Amino acid sequence: MSFSIKQSALTTCTDVSNSVVHKRWPSPICRHSFSPSLNLQNNSKRTNLSVSRPLHIWSIESAGKENKKPVIQCKAYEADKSQPVEAAGQVKSEAANRVKIGIYFATWWALNVVFNIYNKKVLNAYPYPWLTSTLSLACGSLMMLISWATRIAETPKTDFEFWKTLFPVAVAHTIGHVAATVSMSKVAVSFTHIIKSGEPAFSVLVSRFLLGETFPVSVYLSLIPIIGGCALSALTELNFNMTGFMGAMISNLAFVLRNIFSKKGMKGKSVSGMNYYACLSLLSLVILTPFAIAVEGPQMWAAGWETALSQIGPQFIWWVAAQSIFYHLYNQVSYMSLDEISPLTFSIGNTMKRISVIVSSIIIFHTPVQPVNALGAAIAILGTFLYSQAKA
């Protein structure tokens, strides 16, 4: 038997007279790879060939018969990469996943910035945060119902137990959503988000005193810049309003409770992030609507609508539609992101989102900011980042 092995520019040929093959092999034969040591033996001598990288058989051809003994010629080449094909595919998959997550984050931040801008424009001209919050949930619910009906999105498989566990989550989500909207109707968008950056402090305190959870010392230390930065910003805010401040604080507490209820109640559920938020919006809409009617009422809404149209013009209708659509879209993308990443990465992304909203709102609405106020915001954001790292 004769083997011809090509490794880089080196060719090694070994003649083996002792035949071990009694049949003629067809040509060509499918490609194989191997990486053991090759022991080729003759009657009178042994040849050992060892390679450090795998050899891939290129072809095996029948070269005819000589002295009625089968002669098989093997041609092989050294692998260009020592990495298995499966590992290479996994690396490509991870790279594609990073790109996907990056697109999710960029879309999430951009949609959130657009929502906050249009939301503030609507609230400046139409100061009815309860109706504005209701329209946001109604628009998102309608979009998802149409998506399910047209099969653009897969209809979630739910049961009574699912809605039962979702109810406390929806209550907390409704309170947090309305409270944040009330806050933005009274103070600057940047101030609301500075206060909302203190959400990790509420998370630690609620988990510690209500759930009995303990945290490392580094987590407690990270709360110092968060609380200090938020307090510094509040004290130096030029347009401070107690209703706006309390709205942001209540929103923080409500969203912390929402996250706790969600973790407890949704374990083992197979509803995707997009459909989960859609179901949450539907249930929140049912909860919020009667309260919005009781607090503000159709008469106030109608009078305010006429005033806004007379002052702004037809484009006011676009503002209302935009803030409702973008509210649902940015939340939906955030829940889709949570399906792909860890809670830590999501928390860091949420921190960076607040920075983008604060900076963009200051630029667009020409919000006056004192140096001390900016310093407090920076300290609070830094504390939120340190909290994320300490929780890792």
N, C-alpha and C positions, 0 to 999 in steps of 0.2 A: 504494500500500500504506500502511496506517495502523498505527502502533505506539503503544500506550498503556502506558507503563512507570511503575509505582508504586514509588517508593523512599522509605521512611519516609512522610512526609506530602506529599511532592512528586510531582507527576505531570507528566511531559513527553510531549507529543504531537507527533509529526512526521508530516506528510503526504508521502507519496512517490507521485508520479504515474506514475513509470516502473514498470510492472508486470514482476515477475520470476517470478511464479507463474502458471501456466496451468491449474492444476487446483484444484478445490474441496477444501479440507482437511476431513477428518472431525472431529467434536467428540465427546467431548474427546480430547486427545492426551496421552500419558504425560508426566509431569513431567521436565524437564531442568534442568540448571544450567549457566551459563557465566559467565566473568569476563573476556572480552577487551574492548577498546574497540570500540564500535559505530560504524561509519561509515555513515551513512544519507545517500544522495545524491539530489538532484533534478536535473532538466535544467539548472536555472539556479543552484543553490546546493548547498553541502555542509554537513551538520550533523555535528559530532563530539561523541559522548557517551562519557565515560570514567567508569567506576566503580571504586572501590578495593576493594569487596567483591563477592563473586559475586552474580549475579542468578539467581533460579530462575523459570523459566517456569511460570506457574500454569495458564493455559489458552490455547488458540488456537482461535478460533471463526470460522466463516465468516459474515461480516456481510452477505452478499448482493452484488449487483452494482450498480454505478453507472456509467452510460455504457458498459455492457458491459465494464467492467474489474474484475477480481477485487480485492476489498478484504478484507484479512485483519487482524483485530484481535488484538494480542498483549497479554496482561496478565502482568506480572512483579512479583515482590516481592523486596526486599533480604533476603539471608540474615541471620538473627539471630546466627549464629555463623560466623566466618571459618574455623573449624577443620573440616577434612574429616571426613566421616562415619567413615572408616576410623580416623583418629587418635582420635576420640572413643571408638570401640569399643575401641581399644587401651588408652586410659586406664582405662576401666571394667574391662578384663581385668586390668590391673596391680593395680588396687585390690582386686579379688576375690582375686588371688593373694596379696597381702599379708595379707588376712584369713585365707586358708587357712593360710599359714605361721604366723601368730599362733596359730591354733587348734592346729596341730601342736606348737608350742613349749609352750603352756600344758598340753596333754595330756601331752606328754613329761615335763615337770617334775612334774606332779601324780602321774602313774603311778610315777615314780622315787621320789618321797617316800613313797608308800604302800608300794612294794616294800621300801625300806630299813627302814621301821618294822616290818613284819611279819617281815622276814628277821631282824632283831635279836631280836624276841620269840621266834622259833623257836630261834635259836642260844642264847639265854639258857636256855631250857628243855631244849633238845636239842642239845648241843654236838658235832654230827657234820657239819662243813662239807662233807666230801666227798659224803656222801649228799644233803645239802641242795642242793648244786650240781647233782648228777645229777638230782634231782627237778625242778629248775627247767628244765633242758634237755629232760627227758622230757615235761613238761607242754606246753611250747611246741611240741615236735615233734608230739605227739598232736593239738594244736589245729590245726596246719597240715595234717596228713594228713587230718583230718576235713573241713577247708575245701576241700582239693583234691578229695576224694572226692565231696562234695556240690556241687562247682562254685561254692561261695561265692567262692573265689579261683581265679584262673587258674593251672592247673598249669604250672610252669616247663618250658621245653624245654632239657634238659641232655644232655650227652654225657660220655664218659669224660674228655675233655680238660678239661671244666669241673670235674669232681670232682678231677682231678689238680692243677689250679691252686688249687683251694679247700683242699686238704689242709693245706699249711703255715699258711694263715690260720686253719683250724680248730684246729690244734695250739696256736698262739699264743693264740687266743680261749679255749680250754679252760684253759690255764695261768693266764691273766689272771683268768678267772672264779673258779677255785678259790682262787687266792691272795687275791683280794679277800674272798671268803667266809671264809677262814681268818683274815684280818685282823680282820674284823668280829666273829668269834667270840671274839677275845681282847681287843679294845679298843673304845672308844666309836665309834659310827658317825661322829660329827663328826671324830674324830681320823683315822680311815681316809680320809675324803674330803679332809681338809686335806693329808695326804701325797699323795693321788692328784691333787691340784691341781698337783703338781710334774711331771706327765706331759710338758708341753712341754720341760722341761729334758732329759729322757731322749730326746725326739724329736730335739732339736738335736744332742746328743752322739752318738747312734747314727748319725744321718745324716752327721755330720761325720767320724767315725772309721771307720765301716764302709762308707759309700757314697761318701765323699770329697766331699760337698756342702759348699759354702761359703754363708755367710749374711751379711747386712749387720751392721755394728757394732751397730745398734740392737737386733737380735735377741739378740745375745750380752749386751748390757747389760740386757735385760729378764729374763734368767735370774738376775740378782743378787737382786732382791726375791723371786723364786720360791723359790730355794734358801735364802735367808736367812729368809724367812717360815716355810717348812716346818721348818727347823732350830730356829727359836725356839719354834714350837709343840711340837715333839718334846721339847725340853729342859724345857719347863714343863708338860708333860702330867702330870696327877696320877696317872692310871692307865696309865702307860707300860708297854708289854710288848714285848720284842724280837721275839717271833714275830709279833705284830700289826703292828709297824713293818716288818719284813722282808716280810711278806705284801703290804702296800700297795706297797712298793718293787718287788717282783717283778711285781706286777700292772701297774704303770706300764710296766716294761720289756716285758712280754709284749704289752700293748695297742699299744705303739709298733711292735713287730715285726709285729703283726697288720695295722696300717694300712699299713706298708711292703709286706708281702706282698700285701695286697689291691690296692694301687695297681699293683704290677707284674704281678700275675697276672690281674686282672679287666678289663684294658683291652679294649674292643671287645665285651664280653659284654652281652647284651641282657636279662639277668634283672633284674627290678625290685627295688627296695630291700627290699620286704616278702618276696618269695620268696628273695632272696639271703640274708637273715638266717635264713629258715626252713631252707634247705639247710645253712647254717652250723651251726645248732642240731642238725640231724640228724647231721651228721658229727662234731660235738663230743661228742654223746651216745655215739656208737659208740667214740670214743677214750677218754672219761672212765670209762665203766662198769667195765671190768676193773680200772682203777687204784683206783677207789673201793672195790670189793670187796676188793682186796688190802690197802689201807691200813686200812680200818675193819672191814668184814666184816659179814655178816648177823647174827651172834650179838650183836655190840655194838649194832647197830641195833635189834634186838628188845628187848634189855634196856633201852636208853635210851627206846624208845617207850613201854614199860609205865610207866616212871618218870614220863615227861612227862605221860601221860594221868592218872596218879594225882594229880599235883600241879596240873595246869592244868584237867583235865576235857575234855569232848568238844570244847570250842572250840579246843583245840590242833590238831585236825584241820583246822579252818577256817584257822588261822594258816598251816599248811603249804601248804594249797591256795592261799591268797591270795598268799603270797610267790612261789609257782611261777608262778601266772597273771600276776601283775603284773610279774614279771621279764621274761617273754616280751613282754608288751604294751608296756612302756616301751622295750625295745630295738627292737621292730618299728616303733614310731612314730618313733624316732630315725632309723632307716634310711629310712623314708618321708620324713622331713624332709630328709635328705641328698640325696634325689632332686630336691628342689625348690629348694635353696639352695646357695650356694657353700661350700667348706670353711671359709672365714674366718667366715662367719655361723654355721656349725655349731659352730665352736670357741668363739665368743662365747656361743652358746646353752648349750654344755656347761659353760662357766665359771659362768654364771648358775644352771644346774641345781645345781651343787655348793653354791652359796650357799644355795639353798632347802633342800637336804637337811641341811646343817650346822645352819642355824637351827632347822628343824623338829625335828630329832632332839634338839637341846639342850633345846628346850621340852618335848617329849613325855617324854623319858627323864630329865629333870631332871639333865642332865650338869653337874657342877661345872666352871666355866670361870674361870680366873684372868685378870685384865686383860692380863697379858703374853701369855698363850696366845691370847686373842682378837686382840691386836695382831698376833701372828705369822700367824694365819689371814688377817687382812685384808691384810697385806703380800703373802702368797703369792697370794691371789686377785687383787690389784691387778697383781702381776707377770704373772699369766696373761693378764689383759686387755691389758696393754702388749705382751706377746708376740704376741697376736692382731693388734694394730694394726701392729706392726713387720713382721709377715709379709704384710701386705696389699700 
